[in-house]
Amino acid sequence: MFALIDCNNFYVSCERLFRPDVEKRPVVVLSNNDGCIVSRSAEIKALGIPMGMPFFEAKSQLVRNDAVVFSSNYALYGDVSARVMDTIASLSTKIEVYSIDEAFALLDGLSMSDWASHGCLLRDAIHRHVGIPVSVGLAPTKTLAKIAARFAKKGQGVFVLDSSHRIEAALRRTDVGDVWGIGRRYRRKLRGYGVLTALSFSQLDSEWVRKHMTITGLLTHRELNGMSCLPIEKTIPTRKSVVHSRTFGRKLKDPQMILEALSHFAAAVGEKLRRNHLHTCHLSVFLQSPKSMGVPFFRAETRLSQPSSDSRELIAIVHRLFGRIYRRGLVYRKAGVMALDLREERPFQQSLFFTPPDRRVMAVMDRINEQHGRRAIQLASQGLPSQQQEWGMRQRMRSPQYTTRWSDLRRIHID
């Protein structure tokens, strides 16, 4: 039996953890640079404010309704997510982290009569240990568990598809486009054939599905009919690339400031590579100007002489590539660094004419940052924190990083 655990309005729920005073007020969380709404409380949804709406368009309505607005705080969200996943893992046979706020769990050894009680156990344990409200859908397959979780959100937080009658009723009430694995293209195609619901899709001939929707559609079709075809994926697929890019908080023209930003991005790419035990053999850098300037995009790339994840080496390469693409007199709005052609971290044949940098330096740097918080120590080319504010994202309404930064720990005063 599979369970899909989905955190409700996750970013908003994370913000409310340390702000109980906004528990009943309308709350939104904004995207990078405070651009669009990416998470909404139930009160915001009731006002009819859609997901993805630009903040400037919604601002007056939010003010009228005394809404609380937060800039995105990904350090907080990532840490809370890890705590949720740890709780799920402690109550499951296997777990597959599907996204920052969703996970599949395999629950072996339970009789069908215990499914609902175990779903309630998961919901209550996560709320008690972490404080995040979740919805739990339980079903014989992962695709059906996804559907069950949608109904759980509308009810008491737990929904079980444990009989053919309940499965048929749920599929009848689910639009075919809302089925996990059926995208917009297939939704249009199926609706053109008169297939409007998940139930009508499940009743199609399997050969027709395979002919028109390939093996992926066939697996979805079988899953809706109770045949488990998608196992829990315990191993994380190997990354194909690592990218760190950002839209600046304001347009930049100063080459030194842009170079500091790119150095910061390169260091972040190196950190991600080391965390995943990977090296890169190919590095790419890009700069983007506003489209109104005519030639908005510049890119340069190179192959590395030896695979590397050392931030110092990556930054040196980025500095050389920057000289190829920077155009004096233009302003730039976005930049990024991409690591491609990734290889697993293992011994490789070194060049007779190349001495690799001492890996212990990066290991010590990562350990210090892990113990004392990100950016506790960094390379000089990344600039000082005060300088980074010049090219950093707009986050005027960001909450403290309560769980990942010592200086942001919640203080309690007792009289």
C-alpha positions in Angstrom: 0.0 0.0 0.0 1.2 3.5 -0.9 0.8 6.8 0.9 1.3 10.2 -0.6 2.0 12.8 2.1 1.5 16.4 0.8 2.2 19.4 3.1 -0.6 21.9 3.0 0.3 25.4 1.6 3.9 24.5 2.6 5.7 27.8 2.4 2.8 29.5 4.3 2.8 26.8 6.9 6.5 27.2 7.4 6.1 30.9 8.0 3.3 30.3 10.5 5.4 27.9 12.5 7.2 30.8 14.2 4.4 33.4 13.8 1.3 32.1 15.5 -0.1 35.6 15.4 -0.8 35.2 11.7 -2.4 31.8 12.0 -5.9 33.1 11.0 -4.8 36.0 8.8 -4.5 35.8 5.0 -0.8 35.0 4.2 1.1 34.9 0.9 4.7 34.0 0.1 6.4 35.6 -2.9 8.8 34.2 -5.5 12.4 35.4 -6.0 12.8 39.2 -6.0 9.2 39.5 -4.6 7.8 39.0 -8.0 4.8 36.6 -7.9 2.7 34.8 -5.4 3.9 31.2 -5.0 2.1 30.1 -1.8 -1.3 31.0 -0.5 -3.2 30.4 2.7 -6.8 29.2 2.6 -7.9 32.7 3.4 -6.1 34.1 0.3 -7.6 31.4 -1.9 -11.1 32.4 -0.6 -10.4 35.9 -1.8 -9.9 34.6 -5.3 -6.3 35.6 -5.6 -4.7 33.1 -8.0 -1.4 31.3 -7.8 1.3 33.1 -9.8 -0.3 36.5 -9.7 2.2 39.3 -9.8 2.6 40.9 -6.4 2.1 44.5 -7.7 -1.3 43.5 -9.1 -2.5 41.9 -5.9 -0.9 44.4 -3.5 -4.0 46.7 -3.1 -6.3 43.7 -2.5 -3.9 42.2 0.0 -3.7 45.5 1.9 -7.5 45.9 2.0 -7.8 42.4 3.6 -4.9 42.9 6.1 -2.9 40.1 4.5 0.7 39.3 5.7 3.3 39.1 2.9 6.6 37.2 3.2 9.5 37.0 0.8 10.7 33.5 0.1 12.9 32.0 2.7 14.3 28.8 1.1 16.8 28.0 4.0 13.8 27.7 6.4 11.7 25.8 3.9 14.4 23.3 3.1 15.2 22.6 6.8 11.5 22.1 7.7 11.1 19.8 4.7 14.0 17.6 6.0 12.3 17.3 9.4 9.0 16.3 7.7 10.7 13.7 5.6 12.6 12.3 8.6 9.3 11.8 10.5 7.7 10.1 7.5 10.7 7.8 7.2 10.4 6.8 10.8 6.9 5.5 10.2 7.3 3.9 6.8 9.0 0.9 5.2 10.4 3.0 2.3 10.1 6.7 1.4 10.6 8.5 -1.9 11.0 12.3 -1.6 9.0 13.6 -4.6 9.4 17.3 -4.0 10.2 19.7 -1.1 6.6 19.3 0.2 5.6 15.8 -1.0 6.7 12.2 -0.4 5.6 8.8 -1.3 5.8 6.2 1.5 5.5 2.4 1.2 3.6 0.9 4.1 4.1 -2.9 4.3 2.5 -5.3 6.7 -0.7 -3.4 7.3 -4.2 -4.9 6.8 -6.7 -2.9 4.8 -8.6 -2.0 8.0 -5.4 -0.3 9.4 -4.8 2.0 6.4 -6.9 4.9 7.7 -5.5 4.7 11.2 -1.9 4.7 9.9 -2.8 7.7 7.7 -4.0 9.5 10.8 -0.8 8.4 12.6 1.3 10.0 9.9 -0.7 13.2 9.8 -0.7 13.6 13.6 3.0 12.7 14.0 4.1 15.3 11.5 2.0 17.9 13.1 3.2 17.0 16.6 6.9 16.7 15.7 7.2 19.5 13.1 4.1 21.6 13.3 3.2 21.3 9.6 -0.3 20.3 8.5 -0.4 17.6 5.8 -2.8 15.7 3.7 -2.4 11.9 3.4 -3.8 9.8 0.5 -3.6 6.0 0.7 -4.2 3.6 -2.1 -2.9 0.4 -3.8 -0.8 2.4 -6.4 1.2 5.7 -6.4 -1.1 7.3 -9.0 -4.2 6.4 -7.0 -2.5 7.7 -3.9 -2.0 11.1 -5.7 -5.7 11.2 -6.4 -6.5 10.2 -2.8 -4.3 13.1 -1.5 -6.3 15.6 -3.5 -9.5 14.5 -1.8 -7.7 14.5 1.6 -7.0 18.2 1.2 -10.8 18.8 0.9 -11.7 16.7 4.0 -10.1 15.8 7.3 -6.6 15.3 6.0 -6.7 11.6 5.4 -8.4 9.8 2.5 -8.3 6.1 1.7 -9.0 4.3 -1.6 -9.4 0.8 -0.2 -12.2 -0.7 -2.4 -13.2 -0.8 -6.0 -16.3 1.2 -5.2 -14.4 4.1 -3.5 -11.8 4.1 -6.4 -14.5 4.3 -9.0 -16.3 7.1 -7.2 -13.0 9.1 -6.8 -12.1 8.6 -10.5 -15.5 9.8 -11.6 -15.0 13.0 -9.7 -11.4 13.6 -11.0 -10.8 15.5 -14.2 -8.6 13.5 -16.6 -6.1 16.4 -16.7 -5.6 16.2 -12.9 -4.3 12.6 -13.1 -0.6 12.4 -12.3 1.3 11.6 -15.5 -1.3 13.2 -17.9 0.0 16.6 -19.1 -1.7 19.3 -21.0 -1.0 17.8 -24.4 -2.6 14.4 -23.5 -5.4 16.2 -21.7 -6.4 18.0 -24.9 -6.1 14.8 -26.9 -8.2 12.8 -24.6 -10.9 15.5 -24.3 -11.0 15.5 -28.1 -12.0 11.8 -27.9 -14.6 12.5 -25.3 -12.5 11.3 -22.3 -13.2 13.8 -19.6 -12.7 12.0 -16.3 -10.1 9.7 -14.8 -12.8 7.0 -14.7 -13.4 7.2 -18.5 -9.7 7.1 -19.1 -9.3 4.0 -16.9 -12.0 2.3 -19.0 -10.2 2.8 -22.3 -8.8 -0.3 -24.1 -5.2 -0.7 -23.0 -4.0 -1.2 -26.6 -5.5 2.1 -27.6 -3.8 3.8 -24.7 -0.4 2.4 -25.7 -0.8 3.3 -29.3 -1.8 6.9 -28.6 0.0 7.6 -25.3 3.1 5.4 -25.4 4.3 3.2 -22.5 4.0 6.1 -20.0 0.3 6.5 -20.7 -0.1 2.7 -20.4 1.5 2.6 -17.0 -0.8 5.4 -15.8 -3.8 3.5 -17.2 -2.7 0.3 -15.3 -2.1 2.2 -12.1 -5.6 3.7 -12.2 -6.9 0.1 -12.5 -5.1 -1.0 -9.4 -2.0 -2.5 -10.9 1.1 -1.1 -9.2 3.7 -0.3 -11.9 5.7 2.5 -10.3 7.8 1.3 -7.3 9.2 3.6 -4.6 12.4 5.1 -5.9 14.9 5.1 -3.1 17.9 6.3 -5.0 18.0 9.9 -6.3 18.6 10.0 -10.1 22.0 11.2 -11.0 22.0 14.9 -11.9 22.6 15.8 -15.5 23.6 19.4 -14.7 23.9 21.8 -11.8 22.7 25.4 -12.4 22.9 28.5 -10.2 21.3 31.6 -11.6 19.6 34.7 -10.4 17.7 37.7 -11.5 19.4 40.6 -9.8 17.4 42.9 -7.5 18.3 45.7 -9.8 20.0 46.2 -13.2 23.7 46.0 -13.0 26.4 47.7 -15.1 29.6 47.6 -12.9 31.7 44.6 -14.2 33.2 44.1 -10.7 29.8 43.7 -9.1 28.7 41.3 -11.8 31.9 39.3 -11.4 31.3 39.0 -7.7 27.8 37.7 -8.3 29.2 35.1 -10.8 31.9 34.1 -8.4 29.2 33.5 -5.8 27.2 31.4 -8.2 30.3 29.4 -9.2 31.0 28.7 -5.5 27.4 27.6 -5.0 27.7 25.2 -8.0 30.9 23.8 -6.5 29.2 23.2 -3.2 26.3 21.4 -4.8 28.7 19.2 -6.8 30.6 18.2 -3.6 27.4 17.6 -1.7 26.3 15.1 -4.4 29.8 13.6 -4.9 30.1 14.8 -8.4 32.6 16.6 -10.7 32.0 18.7 -13.7 33.8 18.5 -17.0 32.1 21.4 -18.7 31.3 24.9 -17.4 29.0 27.5 -18.9 28.4 31.2 -18.0 25.7 33.5 -19.2 24.6 37.1 -18.9 21.2 38.5 -19.8 20.3 42.1 -20.5 16.7 43.4 -20.7 15.1 42.4 -24.0 14.6 46.1 -24.9 18.3 46.4 -25.5 18.2 44.3 -28.7 20.9 41.6 -28.0 19.9 40.4 -24.6 21.7 37.1 -24.1 25.5 36.3 -23.9 27.0 32.9 -23.2 30.5 31.4 -23.1 31.5 27.8 -22.2 34.6 25.6 -22.0 35.7 22.1 -21.2 37.8 21.6 -18.1 41.2 20.0 -18.5 40.4 17.8 -15.5 37.0 17.1 -13.8 36.6 19.3 -10.8 34.2 20.4 -8.0 36.7 22.8 -6.4 35.0 26.2 -6.0 38.4 28.0 -6.4 39.0 26.4 -9.8 35.4 27.0 -11.0 35.6 30.6 -10.0 38.9 31.1 -11.9 37.3 29.6 -15.1 34.2 31.8 -14.7 36.4 34.9 -14.5 38.0 33.9 -17.8 34.7 33.2 -19.5 33.2 36.5 -18.2 35.9 38.4 -20.2 34.5 36.9 -23.4 30.9 37.9 -22.9 30.9 41.1 -20.9 30.0 44.1 -23.1 30.9 47.5 -21.7 28.0 50.0 -21.7 25.2 47.5 -21.4 23.2 46.8 -18.2 22.4 43.2 -17.1 19.4 41.8 -15.3 20.3 38.1 -14.9 23.3 35.9 -14.8 24.1 32.3 -14.1 26.7 29.5 -14.0 26.0 25.9 -15.3 28.0 22.8 -14.7 27.5 20.2 -17.4 28.8 16.7 -18.3 28.8 15.6 -14.7 30.8 12.6 -13.5 30.7 10.6 -10.2 33.4 11.6 -7.7 36.0 8.8 -8.2 39.8 8.6 -8.9 40.6 9.6 -12.5 43.7 9.7 -14.6 45.5 13.0 -14.0 47.5 15.0 -16.4 51.3 15.0 -16.2 51.2 18.8 -16.5 48.3 19.5 -14.1 48.4 19.5 -10.3 44.9 19.4 -8.8 44.2 21.7 -5.9 44.2 20.3 -2.4 40.7 18.9 -1.8 41.1 19.3 2.0 40.6 23.0 1.7 37.1 22.7 0.3 36.3 19.9 2.8 37.2 22.1 5.7 35.3 25.1 4.2 32.2 22.9 3.8 32.4 21.6 7.3 32.7 25.1 8.8 29.7 26.3 6.8 27.7 23.3 7.8 28.4 23.8 11.5 28.1 27.6 11.6 25.7 28.4 8.8 26.0 29.1 5.1 28.5 31.8 4.2 30.2 31.6 7.6 33.4 31.4 5.5 33.7 32.1 1.8 36.2 33.1 -0.9 37.3 36.7 -1.2 36.2 36.9 -4.9 32.6 36.5 -3.7 32.7 39.9 -2.1 31.6 41.0 1.4 28.0 40.4 2.6 27.4 44.2 2.4 28.5 44.2 -1.2 26.4 41.2 -2.0 23.3 43.2 -1.1 24.0 45.3 -4.1 23.3 42.5 -6.6 21.3 40.1 -4.3 17.6 39.4 -4.6 14.9 41.8 -3.3 13.7 40.1 -0.1 12.4 43.0 1.9 9.9 40.9 3.7 11.9 37.8 4.4 11.4 36.2 7.8 14.4 35.1 9.9 16.1 31.8 9.2 14.9 30.5 12.5 16.3 26.9 12.2 19.5 27.4 10.3 21.2 30.5 11.5 22.3 31.0 15.1 21.7 34.8 15.0 18.1 34.1 14.0 17.2 31.8 16.8 13.8 32.7 18.4 14.3 34.5 21.7 12.0 33.9 24.6 11.8 36.5 27.4 10.4 35.4 30.7 9.5 38.1 33.3 
